Amino acid sequence: MAHSDEEEDYMTMTFEDPKPKYETSLQRAARERREAEDRSRQKSKAELKEEEERARHAALSTALPTDNKGFKMMAKFGFKQGDALGKSENARKEPIHISLKEDRSGIGLESEKKRKFRERMEQAEREAKRSKTQELDYREAQRQRLKEKKLEADLKKAQRAAERLHGEKEKTEDPDKIPLKNINVLWRDLARERLEELREKKEKHQLLNHRLNKRSPVFNDEDDEEDADDKLALGREDAVPLVDDDLEEEDPELEEFRSLPLEERVQKLVAFLRDEYHYCYWCGHKYDDANMDGCPGTTEEEHD
Amino acid sequence: MMAKRADYDESDGSGPRSKRVKTELNGSDNNNNSNGGTPMESNPYLAHWNEEPRHTDRLASFKRHATTSKQAREAEDGPLNPFTGRPLSSRYMSILKQRRDLPVHQQRDEFLSLYQQSQILVFVGETGSGKTTQIPQFVLFDDLPHLNGKMVACTQPRRVAAMSVAQRVAEEMDVNLGEEVGYSIRFEDKTSPNTILKYMTDGMLLREAMNDHDLTRYSTIILDEAHERTLATDILMGLLKEVVLRRKDLKLIIMSATLDATKFQKYFHDAPLLAVPGRTHPVEIFYTPAPERDYVEAALRTVLQIHATEPEGDILLFLTGEEEIEDACRKINLEAQELQREGGAGPMVVYPLYGTLPPAQQQKIFTPAPPPATPGGRPGRKCIVSTNIAETSLTIDGIVYVVDPGFSKQKVYNPRIRVESLLVSPISKASAQQRAGRAGRTRPGKCFRLYTEAAFKKELIEQTYPEVLRSNLASTVLELKKLGIDDLVHFDLMDPPAPETLMRALEELNYLACLDDEGDLTPLGKLASEFPLDPALAVMLITSPEFYCSNEILSLTALLSVPQIFVRPANNRKRADEMKDLFAHPQGDHLTMLNVYHAFKSDAAQENPKQWCHDHFVSYRALQQADNVRLQLKRIMERNEIELMSTPFENKKYYENIRRALVAGFFMQVAKRDGSGKSYVTVKDDQNVLLHPSTVLAEDSEWVVYNEFVLTTKNYIRTVTSVKPEWLLDIAPNYYDLDTFKNTDVRKSLQRTLTKMEREKAANKSRPRY
């Protein structure tokens, strides 16, 4: 049972009250009175529900004991604790898990919520850790924040420059038509953000439009005459184009890039711009050849 | 009479036919007698006997397990029915033409050669391939069971399917249903000694195996719809895997509608597999971009959008249960009318479909879609809102759009809290594919899945869990023991359940005294296995004469074996509840049900029982069914010499005796009130439960027996009757061994009762001295 998700559940665990070893008659009377009061008190709905869940959870996570009469009958045929039944290889040893559905949430909503929550928690944790380990005073922290802000701005700018230069060189008209995977990971973020924005807009639009549709479905009569633009305009395009699949897809390459420290990311872009396009980010100028005459150097300090 | 019969035996020649002749002759003999002895030869009903030599010749030239499709075709072409010798009707000829268009007919020779070569065969045919109706007939022409006095069996998971397929095949073979082709389902046997092809529920075949371990009556057994993996089919597979080793002459065909058939192949020692394509069209699948917040609302929205924007074609929406479906139908209806009025959309008719719907209403789904509202206007559409019964069991042509929210109600069982309940759960990938396939029956279709593609891949399990993993196995274990299988630990099931499930079943049977401590069948267990009932019900019925109320318990058992008898329509709840109050017995629901049954059987009600049921908000169908079940059970009781008796109604112990008899079967389903509240605790598993809102029980019952533990968003116990703790200790002392109780409140209370009982006993003993 080394599964990480089967850790002990402290939320529902029950702890026995340590009972005093000796109890005077007065103490006992008091305790019994207390217990009787507890019993006679009407429990609230919430309490009942909680109690019900706790009892269910406790019972569901406890295997039947080996003093069960059925166990003894099975042992006669060589059954031992931990065995499975039958002759097939990977027969189940545990009963199927029972999960109660209490609302009408669609498939995937619960795990989506959990994922978002986990991400937020992780983010918060990371931040907490960082500030803790560094133990900076306020000024230092402030400085750090400013530095980060500047780095972020630099990263964006350098990415934009790279995208522009790349576009000029490859003569692509609309960078949003390219599948995300084919965009260089250094500035893929830009395209991704644009797509996300677009999708959000479209969803809002669809929602609005759906309401309109519901009220005045007259529009729906001339299906055939609508061209693609009309459909887009009316938000009636139901086959969501491939960009969405793109967004859904996991992108380990991008994840990896994102996980690099900001500074390193900026450095990578600056180096890339120099190597590929003879462009110095710090000068803001595209040189004619690889010598890049007139550029003081590769770092920001050298440009001061 | 005797002389005549001898004559016919001789003239008929020898062989297995003689058995048939005798039986038919008996019938006509009686006729002759009553009619004053009309000569046999002129009896028009027996005209076909003269043809007998000819048609037997035809099949007699067939060499068993060496025939070809060509031979069979010639025999099928007539002009005489090869199995009865009667001339074939014109209707038969037109059906025959249709039949030969079915995909399976293309591969008849291939099928025959595999069938002849191998003892076990796995056959895969998608819905619409014609496998259920045609394969058994292919077998008949090659296996020739009538020549050996054997039969071909074809099992179905559902009663309705067994009946309707048998009806259809009887028409195809131009015979009367119940003669050469018959069916057998629980509480109904429509076969005769002439029967050579028998459709039956898988459960019935299992029951037959209990008295005939090797199933010697059959020469070929076909397990149809094996992919559904019902409990009985799974057990039968385990059983037949052993039987085929003992009976080399028995052939076995496993039929499945899905391609995971390799699993069956592997299980049956790499049996050969034959696959026949179905007639399906491509189905385009759409996913939602993000998870849905409310799947019902999303479903309604999607249905209406399809109606407003998509071209002609019917819609099938899958939801989970009766209430949800009825509610959705209402809403779709309203919105669709508005769309039609204001948006110029075509008319749309909405039909609900679920298991408990009366058959007449179920039939409505086959009504064609409505015509356009005005000539030349937008075409009409029908929309069926169904549970997963439309997933495999029913085929509805004309469906082009499927809306799949991805949920269904599934039975679950957990041995740890002993709850068997229907829960709304995500479906499997296989189910989702099956649902999508429903859109491609008539032409290319579309399936709208109300979840993301990522969720489909990650969150749905591959295959639905087979029923054997989701059921209480007490009655199965009893059946297996009766089948002579002692070592249940190593019984070779395709998917063995969790060991605790078997453990619990054995324990329950031991407490019911059906198994002894060694796990061997007791005489009570043997008797209980004779009844097609849950062991608790069977034990209650068998022991009821000890409580002088076996008549009443027999009725009650029948009532508990049929669907809900109370009807509570959404638009008339108040009136329905008032009617129920007329029958209410303050001490419990079981007694209330009995009151309904007695009222139903009264002369006043029987004058017009249908009307009476309608007026009193009870289900005529359920009560009629209960009547039938009662009759069948009564026969089994009489056969086993269980006495039928009643406590006189005037006796004040009339109801008490019934309640005591209830305890004798249901002592493991008892709950005690927790403190002073409304909440109860189940006695051994310590589960907090509430009385189901439908109960009539007055509130002052400290101890109750219940028929069902239902898990919804709350834990409920349904159909409850008040009992006394003294009875528990008295009737089931093994189970109510105080040391085995963890819950202190329950134990203390039982302890107090026990002390009181002992005191009374002592007092009674000492009383005579005074």
Interface residues (C-beta under 8 A of the other chain):
Chain A: R39 S40 R41 Q42 K43 L48 K49 E51 E52 A55 R56 A59 L60 T62 A63 L64 N68 K69 G70 F71 K72 M73 M74 K76 F77 G78 F79 D83 A84 L85 G86 K87 S88 A91 R92 K93 E94 P95 I96 I98 S99 L100 K101 E102 R104 S105 G106 I107 G108 L109 S111 E112 R199 E203 H210 N213 K214 R215 S216 P217 V218 N220 D221 D223 R236 D238 A239 V240 D244 D245 E248
Chain B: Y267 F286 T288 P289 A290 P291 E292 R293 D294 Y295 V296 E297 A298 R301 L304 Q305 A308 T309 E335 L339 E342 G343 G344 A345 P405 G406 F407 V412 Y413 N414 P415 R416 I417 V419 L423 V424 S425 P426 L450 Y451 T452 E453 A454 A455 F456 K458 E459 L460 Y465 L469 R470 D486 D487 L488 V489 H490 F491 D492 L493 M494 D495 P496 P497 A498 P499 E500 T501 L502 M503 R504 A505 L506 E507 N510 Y511 L515 D517 E518 G519 G675 S676 G677 S679 D685 D686 Q687 N688 V689 L711 T712 T713 K714 N715 D745
